[in-house]
């Protein structure tokens, strides 16, 4: 484990999220925070891969996977932020923090930098796997990453298409993948990070287990912290009984069969 490299990346992530805080304070647009975070984690992952110990083929595969993830997600959030309003999750936090909003937001973004570092560590240990590439588990991991990237991109496109319709101001998206999960984009984002343990765990390194922290962290963030809870609170305020009906009929996270409302 190259601790010096990881410390360097940690400092970089902290500084970048400090810049994201300054941009939010200046523009009032919190969507740029997630845009910058997506790109910074991607760049951190790419730097980690360049100094990893795995074979060239393994590092090249990891490089391509994380580059596609970062560019797609960062571009999508950036485009949405440029053309839309404030992120309701951040708006609610800033409102709740009141006069302490500036400092609390700064602290919150430093926690995001730490979360980004944990994801980068998963990328690093996967790229440092010295086992011959590809193993059967590597192939499964790559397939999981491809499915996750495609599923998240499709989810985002379906939601963007729905939001262009006049009824989007009062109705809720139940098109495509959104018929089977209230947050399919979050599910596929979590699934993407499940690929990294698969790429790491065939190696002999005692640090391979660290890659398991990435999907565990992402699940907790999306399902229990900054993902679903504040977004659904916003939807309940803005859609009321329509969203309560959706909650009874459609799974929150894992896609599954729709339920009949009682």
N, C-alpha and C positions, 0 to 999 in steps of 0.2 A: 504494500500500500504506500503510495507516494503522498505522504502527509503534507509536504511542502506545496505540492501542486494543488491539493484540495484546500489548503489554507489560502493560497493565492486566489482560487476560484471563489471561495467564501467571501473574501474581501471585495472582489469584483462584484459579486451579486449584491452585497450590502451597499456598495456605492451606487450601483445602477438603480436599486430600489429607493435610495435616497433621492436620486434624480427624478424618479417617477413621482415621489412625494412632492418635490418642488414643482413639477409640471402640473400635477393635480391642483396644488394650491394656487397656481397662476391662472390655469384655464378653467378650473371648476369641473372639468370633465374626467370622471373617475375611470372611464373605460380605457383610457390610455395606460392605466396601471397594469391591467391584465395583458394589454398588448406588449408593453415593455417586459413584463415578467416572462411571457412566452418566448420572446426573442432572447432574453438573457439566459434562461435555462437552456435553450438550444445552443447558444454560443458556449456556455459553460460546459455542456456535454461534448461539444465538438473539440474544445480544447483538451478536455479530459481524455478523449479518445486518441488524440494525437500523441499523448504521452503514456498511453496504456501499453500493456505487455503482451497482448494477444497477437495472433498471427495477422498478417496484412489483410487477408480475406475477412477475418472476423471484424477487425477494426473498420474495414471499408463498409461492411454491411451495417454495423452500428452507426457509422457516420451518416450513411444515406437515410437510415430510418429516422434518426433524431433530427436531421436537417429538414426532411419532409414534414415531420410533425411541427417543428417550430415555425417554419415558413407558412404553412397552411393555417395554423391556429392564430399566430400573430397577425397575419394579413386579414384573416376573417374578423377578428375582434377589432382591429384597427379600422377596417372598412365600416363595420357596424357602428363604431364610436363616432366616426366622422360624419356618418349620415343620420345618426339617431340622437336620442336624448341621453340623459344621465343614467348610469347603471343604478337601478332601484336598490340594489343591495348596499352599495356604498352610500347612496343618498340617505338611506335609513340609518346607517351607522353614524354618519356625520351629524345627522339630526339628533340622535340619541346622545352623542358625545358633547354637544353644545359648545360651550366656550373652550373646552379641552380638546376639540376636534383635531386641531393641527398636531399636537403632540401625540394624541392617541393614534391618529392615522400613521404618523411616522413609526411608532412602535409596531403597529399592525403590519406595515410593509417590511419591517426588519424580520418579523416572524415569517413572512412570505419568502424572504431571501433565504432563511434557514430551511424552509420547506423545499425551496429550489435546490439547495445544496444536497439534501437527502436524495432527491431525484438524480442529481448529477453523480452521486456516489454509486447509485444503481447502474447508471450507464457505464461508469468507469470500471466497476468490477466485472460487468458483462464483457466489456471490450478487453479486459485484462485476462480473461479466461484463456489459458494456454492449451486447452484440449484441441485436437484436430477439428477443423471446421469444413463442412457442417456435420454435426451429429444429428441424430433423429430429433433430439430435443431442440436443437437450434432451428431445425426446419419448422417444428411446431411453433416456436417462438416467433419466427419471421411471419408465418401465416397468421398468427394472432395479431401481430402488429399491423399487417396489411388489412385484415378484416376490421380492426379498430379504426384505423385511419379512414378507410372507406365508409364505415358506418357513421363516424362522427361528421365527416364531410357531407354525407347524404342527409343526416339529421339537420344540420345547419342550413343546407340548401332548402329542404322542405319547409323549415320554419320561416326562412327569409321569403319564400314564395307565398306562404300564408299571410305574412305581415303586409304584403302589398295589396291584399284584398280589403275592400271597404268594411267587411264584417269583422276584421281583425281587431277593430277598436273595442268591440264588445264581446266577441266570442273567443274560444280557446282552440288552439291548433290540435286537431285529431287526425291529421293526414299522414299517410305513410307510416313511418316508424313511430310517430307520435300517437298512433292508435294503441300501441302495445306497451308503452312506457311514458310516464309523464315527463321524463328527462332522458331521452335516449342519447343525447349528446354527452351527458355526464357519464352514462353507462359506458359508452365507447371510449371516453377519455380514460376512465378507470381501467378498462380492458387493455388499452395500449400499454399501460405501465405494468400489466401482468406479463408482458412479453419479456421484460428484462431479467427477471429471475430465471426464466426458461433458458435464456442465453448465457446465464452466469453459472448455474448450478451443476453443470457437467464438469467444471474445472476443479483442480485440486486445491485451490486457494481456500484457506480458512475464512476468508472475508466474503466468499461467494454469497453467504446467507444474507449479507447486508442488502442485496438487491430486493429481498422480500419486503424491505421497509417501504419501497416506492409504492406498490399497490396498496399496502396497508394504510399508508399515509393518505394516498389519494382517495381511498374509500372513505376514510374518516372525514376528510375535508369536504368532499362532495355530498355525502349523505348526512353527516351530523354537524357540520360546522358552517363553512362559508358558501356552500352550494345550495342544496335543496331547501334547508330551513328558511333562510331569509327570502329566497325567491318565491317559495310557496306562501309565505306570509304576505308578500306583496300581491300575489295573485288572489289571495283570499280578500284582501282589501279592495282590489280593483274589479274582481269578477264575482265575488260573493258565492251565492248558492250554485252558480254554474260550475265553479271550480270545486266546490264540495262534492258535487255530483261526479265530477271527473275523478276525484280522489277515491270515491267508492267503486268506480268502474275500472280504473286503470292503475297498474302497479306504479309505484313511485320511481323505482330505479331499474331493477332487472326486467327486461321485456318478457311479457307473458300473455296468456289469453285474457281477453276482456271479460269482465264480470257483469252479470245482469244486476241492475240496480234494484234493490228491494224496496 
